[in-house]
Amino acid sequence: MSKRDFYEVLGVDRNASPEDLKKAYRKLAMKYHPDRNPDNKEAEDKFKEANEAYEILSSPEKKQRYDQFGHAGVNGNGGGGFEGFGGGGGFEDIFGDIFDMFGGGGFSSSRRRSGPQKGADIKYESTITFEEAAFGTEKTVEYYKNENCDKCSGTGAKPGTSKKTCVHCQGKGEIRYAQRTPLGQIVNVKTCPHCNGDGQLIEDPCPSCKGKGKIRKQKKIKVNIPAGVDTGMVIPIRGEGEPGVKGGPSGDFYVVIKVLPHNIFERNDLDIICEIPITFAQAALGDEMEVPTLEGKVKYKIAEGTQSGTVFRLKGKGVVSPRGYGKGDQYVKVIVEVPKKLSEKQKDLLKQFAAVSGEEVHEQRKSFFDKVKDALSS
């Protein structure tokens, strides 16, 4: 019986893109897969037919020959199974989908072979004061990490001995085994359970590290914390993490900053905020007062009639940017304190002040109660 046109088999036209070919083939493969159609010879034949069509059309070279010479140009190239597939059409991805669907464990390949791996990163939280965050500081950090054993120089073997090539995987670190399926023979790959993928065995382990090649050691490093850091910022130190595996690079060490709160100042990005209490007399008459900043006290003159809650700015008294651009300001909010305990003389003086001031003293109060009255009567 003559073969059908491969484009007809997949149900696509001759200008179909590689993605269209792949979608068409996947649809047919799922539909006619032998596991979905047990003991169905017709479905098995259509499955093989789709395999052969896609194997030819997914390869640019074979597709060109087929378009020019038809089946004669690719005679013997299609096998209906895995044999002869050149990998140009993404069969591994497609069959990975199929095997996952039918519980076949996926498609194994040599790409999964373990190689050099970067070591694990280490995270360390460093608590610093508000001032240290503002001006920068240097901290000595102590932590534990794995390092090569001094006795065996990281080999894991007892001094004077060496590792032996694993006889089970011949030093490859993986074991291959063939499995027959309705699609043909599949080669599976798994990590060697005897050497755990290392490819070598230790017959006489080092007594110091018990054959691991690594021991836990305390390490000290100096960390330069730049001015302007804030809680949550991270300072990376490259290569100070855990050692790599199979010759891979070491991981990194990350210092996570935590800033303690200050009893006077608060921070908003690069700006510093604080509140300062003043007396009624200072607010009414004005005064020159000392204002605390991170750099020491500065003098500031408040105007007569300053109201409670007034905020003034001290330019350039904030925090520098840790990235090196700009500096914040300090914002000072004045709070007029009302004395809780007054002497009789103080009370008399205030009463005299109220009498002299008349309605002006109650200007705001009168305005407030007028608004309440209007609201209730509307």
Secondary structure, 3 states (H helix, E strand, C coil): CCCCCHHHHHCCCCCCCHHHHHHHHHHHHHHHCCCCCCCCHHHHHHHHHHHHHHHHHCCHHHHHHHHHHHHHHHCCCCCCCCCCCCCCCCHHHHHHHHHHHCCCCCCCCHHHCCCCECCCCEEEEEEECHHHHHHCEEEEEEEEEEEECCCCCCCCECCCCCCEECCCCCCCCEEEEEEEECCEEEEEEEECCCCCCCCEECCCECCCCCCCCEEEEEEEEEEEECCCCCCCCEEEECCCCCCCECCCCCCCEEEEEEECCCCCCEEECCEEEEEEEECHHHHHHCEEEEEEECCEEEEEEECCCCCCCCEEEECCCCCECCCCCCECCEEEEEEECCCCCCCHHHHHHHHHHHHHHHHHHHHHHHHHHHHHHHHHHC
